[in-house]
Amino acid sequence: MSEIINRLLSDTNRKFNAAELDVLSAYFREMMFTVLHERGTGHWGGASSAAELVTSLYFNRLNIDPKNPGWEDRDRFVLSKGHASVNLYTVLAHRGFFPVEDVHSFRKLGSYLQGHPAMNKIPGVDMSTGALGHGISVGLGMAEAARLSGKKYTTYVLTGEGCLNEGSSWEALMVASKYKTPRLVLMVDYNKVQLDGTENEILPLSPLDEKLRAFGWNVCPNKYDGNNSADILASYDWIDSDDNWPKAIIYDTIKGKNVSFSEGKNTWHGAVIDDEHFEIGIKELEADTKAKEERL
Ligand SMILES: Cc1ncc(C[n+]2csc(CCOP(=O)(O)OP(=O)(O)O)c2C)c(N)n1
């Protein structure tokens, strides 16, 4: 770990700026790639795609307390695309929810860090996910529970377009719009690639913004780059700009981001990273982190 990253990670209880978030996300990508390689398991593509989105939430936005993961007033986060668990675990560990070394036990027999997040076992995980299409429903429940109990926390749900292909997502979207559910934010990690093909080959969502609007959501008119922390912070300003709920933001992202052979490739959705690919990819990721450190 470089001195810069060491310094950043010694002070995690503050709002990081965009340049700092870019560095952290790049460093976390290195760890995700390394752990997946070590453990001989997959889901690099969707984890890498969401690196900046998850990092920015935990290091800039969410009102949380790692020492008290069950704090009732905390903001909620639902990783509806639960297969990107190595991303969530890496971020939670560095944010102080559990030891960073434990991430290396990913998917080991007996480890609490299994392939999909389990809320009863992992500090900081608000919802067990992995079966696609449930995140918006449970997020809706959390946000309505806040309203009913007079709490002011915000619920954030992160989906992919494969996740949005599930019909149950659209039932939840309709219900949230019927009740104008307050403080419910849908974030779409829109990388346009799924497990065994592109969005267009499997089930096109386009025009997604118009569809969400037709379902009664307040959809951000801006297009944001979800692999750019400055854009993500700008999207938070949009969330804070009015009280018209529920809200959705579509972030353009790249699956397998920052490793040349994996970018935009569904084959790297679940593939194991062998030694040969690891050597190439980790060099690219380290170079990316270094370049971002130099911009600080
Ligand atoms: C209900 C259900 N059907 C199928 C799967 C298998 N599956 C896991 S990930 C995935 C594709 C996910 O695509 P997307 O939501 O776009 O995720 P991303 O590209 O962001 O990783 C599929 C089909 C599943 N986990 N759950």
The ligand as a MOL file (V3000), in Angstrom:
LIG
                    3D

  0  0  0     0  0            999 V3000
M  V30 BEGIN CTAB
M  V30 COUNTS 26 27 0 0 0
M  V30 BEGIN ATOM
M  V30 1 C -33.0760 -14.3710 -10.3980 0
M  V30 2 C -31.7110 -14.5950 -10.9700 0
M  V30 3 N -31.5830 -15.0370 -12.2410 0
M  V30 4 C -30.3480 -15.2370 -12.7530 0
M  V30 5 C -29.2360 -15.0140 -11.9930 0
M  V30 6 C -27.8520 -15.2940 -12.5760 0
M  V30 7 N -27.1480 -14.0410 -12.8270 0 CHG=1
M  V30 8 C -26.2230 -13.5790 -11.9760 0
M  V30 9 S -25.5790 -12.1180 -12.4460 0
M  V30 10 C -26.5080 -12.1020 -13.8630 0
M  V30 11 C -26.4330 -10.9550 -14.8460 0
M  V30 12 C -26.4940 -9.6530 -14.1430 0
M  V30 13 O -26.4200 -8.5730 -15.0130 0
M  V30 14 P -26.4270 -7.1100 -14.4320 0
M  V30 15 O -27.5530 -6.9440 -13.4540 0
M  V30 16 O -26.4350 -6.1800 -15.5880 0
M  V30 17 O -25.1020 -7.0510 -13.5920 0
M  V30 18 P -23.6820 -6.3980 -13.9070 0
M  V30 19 O -23.4620 -6.4350 -15.3750 0
M  V30 20 O -23.7260 -5.0050 -13.4160 0
M  V30 21 O -22.7120 -7.2490 -13.1560 0
M  V30 22 C -27.3140 -13.2330 -13.9310 0
M  V30 23 C -28.2560 -13.5020 -15.0210 0
M  V30 24 C -29.4190 -14.5660 -10.6660 0
M  V30 25 N -28.3920 -14.2760 -9.8630 0
M  V30 26 N -30.6680 -14.3410 -10.1970 0
M  V30 END ATOM
M  V30 BEGIN BOND
M  V30 1 1 1 2
M  V30 2 1 2 3
M  V30 3 2 2 26
M  V30 4 2 3 4
M  V30 5 1 4 5
M  V30 6 1 5 6
M  V30 7 2 5 24
M  V30 8 1 6 7
M  V30 9 2 7 8
M  V30 10 1 7 22
M  V30 11 1 8 9
M  V30 12 1 9 10
M  V30 13 1 10 11
M  V30 14 2 10 22
M  V30 15 1 11 12
M  V30 16 1 12 13
M  V30 17 1 13 14
M  V30 18 2 14 15
M  V30 19 1 14 16
M  V30 20 1 14 17
M  V30 21 1 17 18
M  V30 22 2 18 19
M  V30 23 1 18 20
M  V30 24 1 18 21
M  V30 25 1 22 23
M  V30 26 1 24 25
M  V30 27 1 24 26
M  V30 END BOND
M  V30 END CTAB
M  END
